[in-house]
Amino acid sequence: MTILSINNVSKRFNAGSSNETVALQNINLTIESDEFVSIIGPSGCGKSTLLRVIGDLIAPSEGKVSIHGKSAAQSRLDQDYGMVFQAPVLLEWRRILPNVVLPMELAGIPKPEREKTARNLLAQVGLKGFERHYPWQLSGGMQQRVAIARALAIRPKLLLMDEPFGALDEMTRERMNLQLHDIWRESDTTVLFVTHSISEAVFLSTKIIVMSARPGQILEVIDIDLPRQRDDSTREDVRFFEQERAVREWLRRAESGG
């Protein structure tokens, strides 16, 4: 089943002015149900811009986006997708459980059901026992796990993630990659994940989209030939290194304009 369809999407900022910038150009992409797709490319190539267009945070200049057969705007209203940003964006005055509950409150879900769901999600991301803590009492990695739990609270068909682990140290990042992979396998959610890390993209993904330098275009779509179930030993697999090399070669082409 097609979850996300992007047709001839372009995005210009300051259109018609002397400082017009073409961020995205003629993007076409289809993502099927239950995929984990990473977007990687040179800095400034429009990865985050593309995610924001999909999430209806900004409008495309041309083309259209549909999520599960609906417009991006309608999908936002229907809460068909969740979004996790580079920073956790938690409400500092609310404890952890109320932070996770928030999207269910807005959706009008009864209190007993939403609290049960939030507790289950916090347990799933390894934060059982932290329900009554405040965000400032948690580490950066723990706060991002809360943000992931909150995004999953509405059981979205699509989860959009914009470099959620970019500010974490390498070891924490690897642990978060493993936890996110397990969460994805246990859910019915399709993930679209923006990252600068080749290793992270290969470890997590079923497919990697390589984008060109600005104006951002899709250069290549790489299917990742690794077992669906992954763990720490995956990073030692010969196929892992082969996939890393393939992605790195495409990134070099992207940076050189080839």
Backbone as JSON, one array per atom type, in Angstrom:
{
  "sequence": "MTILSINNVSKRFNAGSSNETVALQNINLTIESDEFVSIIGPSGCGKSTLLRVIGDLIAPSEGKVSIHGKSAAQSRLDQDYGMVFQAPVLLEWRRILPNVVLPMELAGIPKPEREKTARNLLAQVGLKGFERHYPWQLSGGMQQRVAIARALAIRPKLLLMDEPFGALDEMTRERMNLQLHDIWRESDTTVLFVTHSISEAVFLSTKIIVMSARPGQILEVIDIDLPRQRDDSTREDVRFFEQERAVREWLRRAESGG",
  "N": [[0.84, -1.19, 0.0], [0.56, 2.21, -0.86], [1.88, 4.74, 1.08], [2.97, 7.32, 1.06], [3.08, 9.77, -1.44], [4.82, 11.72, -3.67], [4.69, 14.17, -6.03], [6.26, 15.73, -8.6], [7.32, 17.88, -7.05], [8.45, 21.07, -6.21], [10.29, 23.66, -4.55], [10.55, 27.04, -3.93], [12.13, 29.73, -2.33], [11.53, 33.13, -1.48], [10.46, 33.81, -3.97], [10.71, 35.24, -7.19], [12.19, 37.41, -6.4], [15.38, 39.17, -6.05], [16.98, 37.59, -4.48], [16.08, 34.99, -4.76], [15.75, 31.56, -3.95], [16.13, 28.29, -5.0], [15.13, 25.56, -3.48], [14.18, 22.9, -3.66], [13.72, 20.72, -6.42], [11.64, 19.4, -8.73], [10.82, 16.91, -7.39], [10.1, 13.53, -7.15], [8.59, 10.85, -5.61], [7.76, 7.73, -4.14], [6.55, 6.03, -1.36], [6.13, 3.02, 0.29], [3.91, 1.15, 2.47], [5.1, 0.31, 5.73], [7.79, 0.68, 5.32], [11.16, 1.79, 6.06], [12.6, 4.66, 5.45], [15.42, 6.52, 4.69], [16.64, 9.84, 4.2], [19.34, 11.32, 2.69], [22.07, 13.55, 2.08], [24.12, 16.3, 0.74], [24.95, 19.06, 2.96], [22.47, 21.56, 3.24], [20.95, 20.77, 1.07], [18.23, 20.52, 0.99], [16.89, 18.59, 2.47], [15.56, 18.77, 5.01], [13.73, 20.72, 4.3], [12.16, 19.33, 2.45], [10.98, 17.46, 4.17], [9.43, 19.17, 5.72], [7.66, 20.16, 3.82], [6.25, 17.81, 3.24], [5.09, 17.43, 5.74], [3.29, 19.5, 5.8], [4.09, 21.91, 6.88], [5.26, 23.89, 5.45], [4.33, 25.17, 2.26], [4.5, 23.6, -0.99], [6.04, 25.03, -3.93], [5.46, 24.15, -6.46], [3.72, 21.19, -7.62], [2.49, 18.28, -5.77], [1.69, 16.69, -2.63], [0.68, 13.63, -1.26], [-0.69, 11.79, 1.41], [-1.43, 8.68, 2.3], [-3.4, 8.76, 0.39], [-4.57, 11.23, 0.79], [-4.49, 14.86, 0.81], [-1.59, 16.71, 1.96], [-2.31, 18.68, 3.78], [-4.86, 17.85, 4.68], [-4.17, 15.42, 5.8], [-2.59, 16.3, 7.92], [-4.55, 17.55, 9.51], [-6.09, 15.31, 10.1], [-4.36, 13.92, 11.64], [-2.63, 11.96, 10.56], [0.05, 11.57, 10.48], [3.06, 11.62, 12.47], [5.57, 13.76, 13.94], [9.02, 14.19, 14.56], [11.42, 16.36, 15.73], [14.71, 17.97, 15.39], [15.36, 18.88, 17.92], [13.87, 17.93, 21.07], [11.51, 19.38, 21.78], [9.73, 19.5, 23.99], [7.18, 20.22, 26.45], [8.18, 22.12, 29.0], [6.94, 22.63, 31.45], [5.24, 20.59, 31.87], [4.87, 17.3, 33.13], [6.44, 14.14, 32.2], [4.58, 12.07, 31.44], [2.15, 13.62, 30.9], [3.18, 15.1, 28.73], [3.46, 13.14, 26.72], [0.84, 12.38, 26.49], [-0.38, 14.59, 25.35], [-0.99, 14.92, 22.36], [-3.06, 13.09, 22.17], [-4.94, 14.15, 23.89], [-5.63, 16.43, 22.42], [-6.85, 15.18, 20.33], [-9.14, 14.32, 21.46], [-9.36, 11.87, 22.79], [-10.52, 9.62, 25.28], [-9.63, 10.05, 28.76], [-8.74, 7.73, 30.41], [-7.98, 5.88, 28.41], [-6.03, 7.29, 26.95], [-4.02, 7.7, 28.87], [-3.28, 5.09, 29.5], [-2.28, 4.27, 27.0], [-0.12, 6.07, 26.76], [1.51, 5.29, 28.92], [2.19, 2.7, 28.12], [3.64, 3.28, 25.79], [5.8, 4.75, 26.83], [7.02, 2.73, 28.3], [7.75, 1.15, 26.16], [9.75, 2.66, 24.94], [11.67, 2.49, 26.81], [11.37, 4.0, 29.17], [9.86, 3.54, 31.43], [8.74, 4.33, 34.66], [9.58, 6.9, 34.67], [7.49, 8.6, 34.4], [6.54, 10.75, 35.98], [8.54, 12.58, 36.03], [10.07, 15.72, 35.09], [10.85, 17.28, 31.89], [13.39, 18.58, 32.03], [14.74, 17.09, 33.85], [15.72, 14.9, 32.6], [18.09, 13.25, 30.44], [19.47, 14.29, 27.21], [19.13, 12.23, 25.28], [17.13, 10.7, 26.48], [15.05, 12.55, 26.53], [14.56, 12.73, 23.77], [13.54, 10.21, 23.34], [11.14, 10.45, 24.68], [9.93, 12.31, 22.99], [9.65, 10.73, 20.69], [7.88, 8.77, 21.65], [5.67, 10.41, 22.12], [5.09, 11.23, 19.49], [4.28, 8.8, 18.44], [1.96, 8.36, 19.76], [-0.52, 8.85, 18.61], [-0.81, 6.8, 16.91], [0.34, 6.96, 14.22], [0.21, 6.69, 10.62], [2.43, 7.42, 9.28], [5.68, 8.41, 10.18], [7.58, 11.21, 10.57], [10.91, 12.2, 10.72], [13.32, 14.43, 11.66], [16.53, 14.56, 11.63], [16.79, 13.5, 14.37], [18.68, 12.55, 16.21], [20.96, 13.98, 15.99], [22.33, 15.68, 17.78], [23.39, 14.08, 19.71], [25.89, 12.13, 21.52], [28.16, 9.69, 20.07], [27.92, 6.99, 21.06], [25.5, 7.05, 22.49], [23.86, 7.7, 20.4], [24.02, 5.4, 18.78], [22.76, 3.55, 20.47], [20.21, 4.7, 20.51], [19.54, 4.42, 17.83], [19.23, 1.64, 17.68], [17.08, 1.25, 19.45], [15.09, 2.75, 18.14], [14.87, 1.3, 15.77], [13.85, -1.13, 16.76], [11.39, -0.23, 17.76], [10.13, 0.61, 15.41], [9.91, -1.88, 14.06], [8.09, -3.14, 15.67], [5.8, -1.71, 15.38], [3.13, -0.4, 13.26], [3.98, 1.59, 11.67], [5.2, 3.65, 9.07], [8.38, 5.03, 8.35], [10.0, 8.1, 7.67], [13.09, 9.43, 7.45], [15.43, 11.87, 8.17], [18.89, 12.37, 7.88], [22.42, 13.04, 8.45], [24.22, 11.1, 8.71], [25.89, 8.41, 7.34], [26.31, 5.8, 8.3], [24.24, 5.58, 10.21], [21.99, 5.83, 8.55], [22.23, 3.52, 6.94], [22.09, 1.47, 8.85], [19.49, 1.73, 9.88], [17.67, 1.66, 7.74], [15.36, 0.46, 5.18], [15.5, 1.45, 2.75], [17.34, 3.99, 1.04], [17.34, 7.39, 0.2], [19.19, 9.37, -1.87], [20.1, 12.67, -2.12], [20.79, 15.43, -4.32], [23.15, 18.22, -4.36], [22.0, 21.58, -3.66], [19.93, 23.01, -6.23], [17.81, 20.76, -4.52], [17.49, 17.5, -5.67], [16.41, 14.14, -6.4], [18.92, 11.88, -6.55], [19.52, 9.15, -6.44], [18.04, 6.03, -5.52], [18.51, 3.72, -3.08], [18.25, 0.4, -2.33], [18.43, -1.31, 0.71], [20.28, -4.05, 1.47], [19.99, -5.87, 3.87], [19.28, -7.98, 6.73], [15.92, -7.82, 8.0], [15.56, -7.74, 10.76], [17.67, -6.26, 13.02], [20.72, -5.82, 14.91], [23.38, -5.07, 17.25], [25.41, -6.57, 16.06], [24.95, -6.29, 13.38], [26.34, -4.13, 12.39], [28.83, -5.16, 11.97], [28.65, -6.75, 9.82], [29.61, -7.83, 6.58], [28.06, -7.0, 4.44], [26.97, -4.69, 5.43], [29.12, -2.87, 5.43], [29.55, -2.8, 2.69], [27.19, -1.6, 1.79], [27.4, 0.87, 3.06], [29.62, 1.88, 1.67], [28.56, 2.12, -0.92], [26.57, 4.1, -0.55], [28.2, 6.21, 0.29], [29.72, 6.68, -2.02], [27.75, 7.66, -3.75], [27.09, 9.98, -2.39], [29.45, 11.42, -2.68], [29.32, 11.93, -5.4], [27.07, 13.54, -5.37], [27.99, 15.79, -3.96], [29.95, 16.69, -5.65], [28.52, 17.44, -7.78], [28.07, 15.62, -9.74]],
  "CA": [[0.0, 0.0, 0.0], [1.32, 3.45, -0.91], [1.63, 5.65, 2.2], [3.37, 8.68, 0.7], [3.31, 10.0, -2.86], [5.28, 13.09, -3.95], [4.63, 14.32, -7.48], [6.78, 16.96, -9.22], [7.37, 18.93, -6.03], [9.54, 22.04, -6.18], [10.1, 24.7, -3.53], [11.37, 28.24, -4.06], [11.98, 30.75, -1.3], [11.67, 34.5, -2.01], [10.21, 33.7, -5.42], [10.59, 36.46, -7.96], [13.08, 38.47, -5.9], [16.79, 39.02, -6.44], [17.6, 36.53, -3.67], [15.31, 33.75, -4.86], [16.51, 30.32, -3.74], [15.42, 27.06, -5.35], [15.55, 24.55, -2.49], [13.82, 21.58, -4.17], [13.37, 20.8, -7.84], [11.05, 18.24, -9.4], [10.94, 15.72, -6.55], [9.09, 12.48, -7.32], [8.93, 9.77, -4.68], [6.67, 6.92, -3.61], [6.96, 5.21, -0.23], [5.12, 2.01, 0.59], [3.64, 0.85, 3.87], [6.03, -0.49, 6.53], [9.18, 0.94, 4.95], [11.94, 2.78, 6.81], [13.32, 5.34, 4.37], [16.26, 7.63, 5.1], [17.03, 10.83, 3.2], [20.69, 11.77, 2.98], [22.57, 14.41, 1.02], [25.0, 17.37, 1.23], [24.32, 20.1, 3.78], [21.77, 22.59, 2.49], [20.37, 20.23, -0.16], [16.77, 20.57, 1.04], [16.32, 17.42, 3.15], [14.58, 19.22, 6.0], [12.67, 21.42, 3.57], [11.27, 18.3, 1.91], [10.2, 16.91, 5.29], [8.45, 20.18, 6.12], [6.62, 20.18, 2.79], [5.43, 16.61, 3.46], [4.34, 17.64, 6.97], [2.4, 20.66, 5.64], [4.59, 23.05, 7.64], [5.41, 24.88, 4.4], [3.66, 24.72, 1.03], [5.37, 23.52, -2.16], [5.8, 26.03, -4.98], [4.78, 23.36, -7.49], [3.54, 19.78, -7.32], [1.6, 17.95, -4.65], [2.03, 15.59, -1.73], [-0.48, 12.94, -0.69], [-0.39, 10.82, 2.45], [-2.53, 7.71, 2.39], [-4.44, 9.19, -0.54], [-5.1, 12.55, 1.15], [-3.55, 15.97, 0.73], [-0.79, 16.88, 3.17], [-3.08, 19.5, 4.72], [-5.9, 17.02, 5.29], [-3.5, 14.43, 6.64], [-2.22, 16.97, 9.17], [-5.77, 17.71, 10.29], [-6.53, 13.98, 10.52], [-3.28, 13.34, 12.44], [-2.16, 10.74, 9.91], [1.49, 11.44, 10.66], [3.71, 12.23, 13.62], [6.83, 14.39, 13.54], [10.04, 14.36, 15.59], [12.37, 17.36, 15.25], [16.09, 17.84, 15.85], [15.25, 19.05, 19.37], [12.67, 17.22, 21.52], [10.36, 20.31, 21.81], [8.8, 19.1, 25.04], [6.66, 21.3, 27.29], [8.98, 22.02, 30.22], [6.11, 22.73, 32.65], [4.43, 19.37, 32.0], [5.65, 16.09, 33.4], [6.66, 13.31, 31.01], [3.33, 11.44, 31.01], [1.3, 14.6, 30.22], [3.77, 15.44, 27.44], [3.13, 12.09, 25.76], [-0.62, 12.37, 26.37], [-0.88, 15.81, 24.71], [-1.7, 14.78, 21.09], [-4.31, 12.34, 22.37], [-5.86, 15.14, 24.45], [-6.11, 17.27, 21.32], [-7.71, 14.35, 19.48], [-10.37, 14.0, 22.18], [-9.38, 10.49, 23.28], [-10.85, 9.58, 26.71], [-8.47, 10.09, 29.64], [-8.18, 6.42, 30.77], [-7.35, 5.26, 27.24], [-4.79, 7.99, 26.56], [-2.98, 7.48, 29.87], [-2.82, 3.71, 29.32], [-1.44, 4.26, 25.79], [1.12, 6.8, 27.05], [2.35, 4.46, 29.78], [2.71, 1.6, 27.3], [4.66, 3.82, 24.89], [6.99, 5.07, 27.62], [7.68, 1.46, 28.58], [8.31, 0.67, 24.9], [10.98, 3.39, 24.65], [12.6, 2.3, 27.93], [11.25, 5.08, 30.15], [8.94, 3.21, 32.51], [9.23, 4.86, 35.92], [9.92, 8.33, 34.53], [6.26, 9.3, 34.02], [6.31, 11.96, 36.77], [9.67, 13.49, 35.9], [9.96, 16.84, 34.15], [11.84, 17.12, 30.82], [14.73, 19.05, 32.41], [15.37, 16.08, 34.71], [16.13, 13.79, 31.74], [19.17, 13.51, 29.49], [19.02, 14.59, 25.85], [18.65, 11.02, 24.63], [15.86, 10.33, 27.11], [14.05, 13.5, 26.04], [14.19, 12.36, 22.41], [12.68, 9.04, 23.43], [9.81, 10.97, 25.02], [9.39, 12.91, 21.77], [9.24, 9.62, 19.82], [6.66, 8.2, 22.24], [4.58, 11.37, 21.87], [4.75, 11.17, 18.07], [3.62, 7.53, 18.18], [0.76, 8.25, 20.59], [-1.73, 8.89, 17.77], [-0.68, 5.65, 16.01], [0.39, 7.54, 12.87], [0.59, 5.84, 9.48], [3.73, 7.9, 8.82], [6.45, 9.15, 11.18], [8.59, 12.06, 9.95], [11.95, 12.43, 11.71], [14.3, 15.36, 11.1], [17.81, 14.46, 12.36], [16.45, 13.51, 15.8], [19.79, 12.15, 17.08], [22.14, 14.72, 15.53], [23.05, 16.35, 18.87], [23.8, 13.09, 20.71], [27.2, 11.52, 21.34], [28.11, 8.53, 19.18], [27.43, 5.78, 21.71], [24.07, 7.25, 22.75], [23.2, 7.67, 19.09], [23.91, 4.0, 18.36], [21.7, 2.94, 21.29], [18.93, 5.24, 20.04], [19.26, 3.77, 16.54], [18.75, 0.28, 17.95], [15.75, 1.36, 20.03], [14.17, 3.2, 17.11], [14.66, 0.18, 14.86], [12.94, -2.08, 17.42], [10.06, 0.39, 17.82], [9.58, 0.55, 14.05], [9.54, -3.25, 13.73], [6.95, -3.55, 16.49], [4.65, -0.87, 15.08], [2.66, -0.43, 11.87], [4.28, 2.93, 11.17], [6.25, 3.88, 8.07], [9.25, 6.1, 8.83], [10.83, 8.89, 6.75], [14.1, 9.83, 8.42], [16.49, 12.71, 7.61], [20.13, 12.24, 8.63], [23.69, 13.29, 7.77], [25.1, 9.98, 9.02], [25.78, 7.27, 6.44], [26.18, 4.59, 9.12], [22.89, 5.59, 10.79], [21.03, 5.57, 7.48], [22.33, 2.11, 6.52], [21.64, 0.6, 9.94], [18.06, 1.83, 10.14], [16.76, 1.78, 6.59], [15.1, -0.5, 4.12], [15.77, 2.18, 1.5], [17.96, 5.3, 1.25], [17.2, 8.38, -0.87], [20.34, 10.26, -1.93], [19.74, 13.92, -2.78], [21.86, 16.24, -4.89], [23.32, 19.56, -3.8], [20.92, 22.5, -4.05], [18.58, 22.66, -5.8], [17.71, 19.36, -4.17], [16.82, 16.53, -6.52], [16.74, 12.77, -6.03], [19.94, 11.31, -7.43], [19.52, 7.69, -6.44], [17.3, 5.3, -4.49], [19.31, 2.53, -2.79], [17.63, -0.62, -1.48], [19.42, -1.82, 1.66], [20.26, -5.51, 1.49], [20.32, -6.37, 5.2], [18.12, -8.61, 7.37], [14.98, -6.85, 8.58], [15.87, -7.64, 12.18], [19.07, -5.84, 13.16], [21.23, -5.59, 16.26], [24.74, -4.53, 17.22], [26.25, -7.36, 15.16], [24.7, -5.86, 12.0], [27.39, -3.17, 11.99], [30.03, -5.91, 11.63], [28.34, -7.55, 8.64], [30.28, -7.37, 5.36], [27.08, -6.29, 3.62], [26.81, -3.35, 6.02], [30.21, -2.04, 4.91], [29.32, -2.62, 1.26], [26.12, -0.61, 1.61], [27.99, 2.16, 3.44], [30.48, 2.34, 0.57], [27.71, 2.52, -2.04], [25.96, 5.39, -0.21], [29.27, 7.22, 0.31], [30.07, 7.01, -3.41], [26.69, 8.52, -4.29], [27.21, 11.29, -1.74], [30.55, 12.13, -3.33], [28.79, 12.43, -6.67], [26.15, 14.64, -5.06], [28.76, 16.96, -3.56], [30.71, 17.18, -6.8], [27.59, 17.84, -8.83], [28.1, 14.6, -10.78]],
  "C": [[0.88, 1.25, 0.0], [0.91, 4.35, 0.25], [1.89, 7.09, 1.79], [3.65, 8.76, -0.79], [3.67, 11.48, -3.06], [5.4, 13.22, -5.46], [5.1, 15.7, -7.92], [6.84, 18.13, -8.25], [8.64, 19.77, -6.18], [9.23, 23.06, -5.1], [11.1, 25.82, -3.76], [11.08, 29.17, -2.89], [12.26, 32.12, -1.92], [11.47, 34.52, -3.51], [10.03, 35.06, -6.06], [11.48, 37.59, -7.51], [14.52, 38.2, -6.33], [17.5, 37.93, -5.66], [16.77, 35.26, -3.66], [16.21, 32.53, -4.71], [15.63, 29.13, -4.11], [15.94, 25.96, -4.43], [15.31, 23.13, -2.99], [13.38, 21.73, -5.62], [12.9, 19.44, -8.34], [11.29, 16.93, -8.63], [9.77, 14.78, -6.82], [9.51, 11.28, -6.46], [7.67, 9.05, -4.23], [7.22, 6.04, -2.5], [5.81, 4.3, 0.16], [4.99, 1.78, 2.09], [4.75, 0.0, 4.47], [7.48, -0.35, 6.1], [9.83, 1.87, 5.98], [12.88, 3.41, 5.78], [14.11, 6.5, 4.94], [16.56, 8.53, 3.91], [18.39, 11.37, 3.61], [21.18, 12.6, 1.81], [23.46, 15.49, 1.6], [24.24, 18.38, 2.08], [23.67, 21.15, 2.87], [21.08, 22.1, 1.23], [18.85, 20.2, -0.15], [16.11, 19.39, 1.73], [15.22, 17.84, 4.12], [13.43, 19.97, 5.35], [11.66, 20.43, 3.01], [10.39, 17.73, 3.01], [9.11, 17.89, 5.72], [7.34, 20.34, 5.09], [5.67, 18.99, 2.99], [4.53, 16.82, 4.68], [3.41, 18.84, 6.95], [2.79, 21.81, 6.56], [4.9, 24.2, 6.7], [4.78, 24.3, 3.13], [4.67, 24.59, -0.1], [5.06, 24.65, -3.14], [5.11, 25.4, -6.17], [4.64, 21.93, -6.99], [2.64, 19.55, -6.12], [2.12, 16.74, -3.88], [0.73, 14.95, -1.26], [0.0, 11.88, 0.28], [-1.61, 9.93, 2.61], [-3.72, 8.18, 1.54], [-5.05, 10.54, -0.25], [-4.05, 13.62, 0.9], [-2.77, 16.07, 2.03], [-1.56, 17.67, 4.22], [-4.15, 18.68, 5.43], [-5.3, 15.97, 6.21], [-3.05, 15.03, 7.96], [-3.44, 17.12, 10.08], [-6.26, 16.38, 10.86], [-5.5, 13.26, 11.39], [-2.81, 12.0, 11.87], [-0.66, 10.55, 10.07], [1.92, 12.09, 11.97], [5.02, 12.83, 13.16], [7.73, 14.54, 14.75], [11.12, 15.26, 15.02], [13.77, 17.1, 15.78], [16.18, 18.0, 17.36], [13.93, 18.42, 19.84], [11.4, 18.06, 21.55], [9.29, 19.81, 22.79], [8.34, 20.33, 25.82], [7.31, 21.19, 28.67], [8.14, 22.03, 31.49], [5.21, 21.51, 32.84], [5.35, 18.19, 32.29], [5.66, 15.2, 32.15], [5.36, 12.66, 30.54], [2.4, 12.44, 30.33], [1.87, 15.07, 28.88], [3.39, 14.42, 26.37], [1.62, 12.06, 25.49], [-1.14, 13.49, 25.47], [-1.58, 15.61, 23.36], [-2.99, 13.99, 21.2], [-5.37, 13.22, 23.02], [-6.49, 15.96, 23.33], [-7.05, 16.5, 20.4], [-9.0, 13.94, 20.18], [-10.48, 12.57, 22.67], [-9.65, 10.49, 24.79], [-9.61, 9.43, 27.59], [-7.93, 8.71, 30.0], [-7.43, 5.77, 29.61], [-6.03, 5.95, 26.91], [-3.68, 7.79, 27.58], [-2.42, 6.06, 29.77], [-1.88, 3.63, 28.11], [-0.1, 4.93, 26.06], [2.06, 5.97, 27.92], [2.97, 3.3, 29.0], [3.82, 2.09, 26.38], [5.93, 4.18, 25.64], [7.75, 3.8, 28.01], [8.39, 0.95, 27.33], [9.63, 1.37, 24.57], [11.95, 3.37, 25.84], [12.53, 3.35, 29.01], [10.17, 4.81, 31.2], [9.54, 3.66, 33.84], [9.58, 6.33, 35.88], [8.68, 9.19, 34.23], [6.08, 10.64, 34.74], [7.51, 12.9, 36.79], [9.31, 14.65, 34.97], [11.04, 16.68, 33.08], [13.26, 17.52, 31.25], [15.46, 18.08, 33.32], [15.9, 14.89, 33.92], [17.29, 14.22, 30.84], [18.61, 13.81, 28.11], [18.47, 13.38, 25.13], [17.31, 10.56, 25.19], [14.74, 11.26, 26.64], [13.62, 13.16, 24.61], [13.32, 11.11, 22.4], [11.25, 9.44, 23.83], [9.15, 11.55, 23.77], [8.91, 11.83, 20.79], [7.95, 8.99, 20.34], [5.47, 9.11, 21.97], [4.14, 11.31, 20.41], [3.99, 9.9, 17.72], [2.27, 7.41, 18.88], [-0.52, 8.2, 19.77], [-1.74, 7.75, 16.74], [-0.63, 6.12, 14.54], [0.74, 6.5, 11.81], [2.01, 6.16, 9.03], [4.39, 8.68, 9.95], [7.58, 9.89, 10.46], [9.62, 12.44, 11.01], [13.08, 13.25, 11.08], [15.56, 15.4, 11.97], [17.6, 14.42, 13.88], [17.62, 13.19, 16.73], [21.07, 12.92, 16.77], [22.96, 15.33, 16.66], [23.59, 15.38, 19.91], [25.22, 12.59, 20.45], [27.05, 10.19, 20.61], [27.52, 7.29, 19.83], [25.93, 5.88, 22.01], [23.29, 7.14, 21.45], [23.01, 6.23, 18.61], [22.83, 3.28, 19.17], [20.31, 3.41, 20.82], [18.54, 4.63, 18.69], [18.65, 2.39, 16.76], [17.33, 0.32, 18.53], [14.72, 1.78, 18.99], [13.86, 2.07, 16.14], [13.67, -0.82, 15.47], [11.52, -1.53, 17.48], [9.39, 0.31, 16.46], [9.11, -0.86, 13.71], [8.29, -3.69, 14.48], [5.68, -2.76, 16.18], [4.23, -1.06, 13.62], [2.98, 0.89, 11.17], [5.4, 2.9, 10.13], [7.06, 5.1, 8.5], [9.98, 6.75, 7.67], [11.79, 9.68, 7.62], [15.2, 10.64, 7.73], [17.72, 12.58, 8.5], [21.32, 12.68, 7.77], [24.62, 12.08, 7.89], [24.86, 8.8, 8.08], [25.53, 5.99, 7.23], [24.77, 4.48, 9.7], [21.86, 5.22, 9.74], [21.04, 4.1, 7.07], [21.77, 1.19, 7.59], [20.12, 0.58, 10.04], [17.18, 1.46, 8.95], [16.52, 0.49, 5.82], [15.45, 0.12, 2.77], [16.38, 3.53, 1.85], [17.8, 6.16, 0.0], [18.41, 9.3, -0.81], [19.94, 11.49, -2.74], [20.97, 14.66, -3.27], [22.06, 17.5, -4.07], [22.22, 20.46, -4.34], [21.06, 22.96, -5.49], [18.41, 21.15, -5.64], [16.88, 18.55, -5.15], [17.19, 15.14, -6.04], [17.72, 12.21, -7.04], [19.8, 9.8, -7.57], [18.65, 7.17, -5.3], [18.01, 3.97, -4.29], [18.53, 1.6, -1.87], [18.7, -1.23, -0.59], [19.25, -3.32, 1.84], [20.8, -6.02, 2.84], [19.09, -7.04, 5.79], [17.22, -7.56, 8.0], [15.22, -6.67, 10.08], [17.36, -7.36, 12.35], [19.43, -5.63, 14.62], [22.66, -5.1, 16.14], [25.65, -5.28, 16.25], [26.06, -6.95, 13.69], [25.81, -4.95, 11.49], [28.71, -3.86, 11.65], [29.83, -6.78, 10.39], [29.04, -6.96, 7.41], [29.32, -6.57, 4.49], [26.84, -4.88, 4.13], [27.87, -2.41, 5.45], [30.04, -1.8, 3.4], [28.26, -1.57, 0.99], [26.61, 0.79, 1.99], [28.82, 2.74, 2.29], [29.64, 2.84, -0.6], [27.07, 3.89, -1.77], [27.0, 6.49, -0.24], [29.66, 7.63, -1.1], [29.02, 7.92, -4.04], [26.73, 9.9, -3.67], [28.35, 12.1, -2.34], [30.11, 12.7, -4.67], [27.89, 13.63, -6.42], [26.92, 15.92, -4.74], [29.56, 17.55, -4.71], [29.83, 17.65, -7.94], [27.53, 16.85, -9.97], [26.82, 13.81, -10.89]]
}
